[in-house]
């Protein structure tokens, strides 16, 4: 499929250096005929970075090619996934790529055929703006994570961090030497999971909780998103923590 479509893709984009990064086949328009879905881009010399990443859909019936530009079209390891997220028994298109930042953030988009038009129904930038948090260290070796959207608070036990870590920020009586604020990173993982085994995928979204610095990981916020007919709404939210080795 890649070999067959590479000349067409290069001609349409007027770039001989355009390369197909990933390719999938599935019925993405609901006509019962398998379509070709491609991610293409320009590989940076001596680097795994891809630029000008573009989504292309070739209609399986007409062979007509539709190119869909991505808002953030530069990243690492761009991938495709086809699956039904909206429950209409038609496969939707999930595009994910790594930003390359120290927080492990990703760009993610989902496209769905709506009344004959390919529409974007998920944008990681919009998700990051909507899901905001506060992280504050507390006395007695704890940290509080507040989910503003969900209006919930999670308390993390920091005692597993070890004595050296704790003595840097706490007095002998467990009182903070000074206020410390952490943060929750942008979206770092987005995984399609069919929790109900009904053929419709939900989205499991991961955001890493950072403490004093980015490498000081405290855990992850996990949001399960489900299509509600208009958008991906929050189905449930959890916070996962790291375990302590038993000696």
C-alpha positions, 0 to 999 in steps of 0.5 A: 500500500505504501509503495502504491501511494507514495508517488501519488502522495508526493505529487499531491504535496509537490514534494519529492522528499515526502515520506509515508511515516505510518499507514492503516486501512479501514472504513473511515467514511462508513460506506462499507469499503476499506479506505487508506489512511496515511501519515506523511512528513519530511524526515529531518537529516540525522534526527528522528524529528519529522516535519510537515506531518500531514494526514491523508485519506484515500477513498477506497471507492473513488481513490480520491485523496483528501489531505488534512493538515495538523495544527502541530505538524512537527514531532517524533514517532508519529503514529496512526490508530483506527477505531470507533470512538463515537459508537457509530460503527465507523472507524475514526482516526487517532494521530499521536506524536511525541513533542520531544519535551522533557515532560514527555508530552504528546500531540494527539488528534482524533478525526471522524467522518461527520455527515461526509466531512472529516472533522476533528473531534479531539485536540490535545491542546484543548484538553490541556487547557481544560484539565488544570490542577494545583499541586502543593506539598503539605506537612507530614510528608504529603502532597495535595493534588487538586483537580479544578475540573473535577473539583476533587483533591487527592493526597499523596504520601511522600514518605516512600521518597526516602530520608534524604529527599524528605530532610531536604524539604522537611524539619525533624517534626515533619513541617515544611521548611518552606512552601513548595508547589509542584505541577501536572504536566500536559498530556503524555499518553493517550490510549484507546481502550474498549473498557466495555468490550462493546466495540466502542473505544474510550480514551485513557489519558495520562498526565504526569505529576511533578514535584520540585522539578520535572524529573521528580515524579509523584505519580500520574493523573488518569482520566478516562474520556468517553464520547457523549454525542458532542465531545469527549466527556470525563467518565472517571478520574484517578491518581496513580502513585509509585510503589515503594520497594519492600525490603 
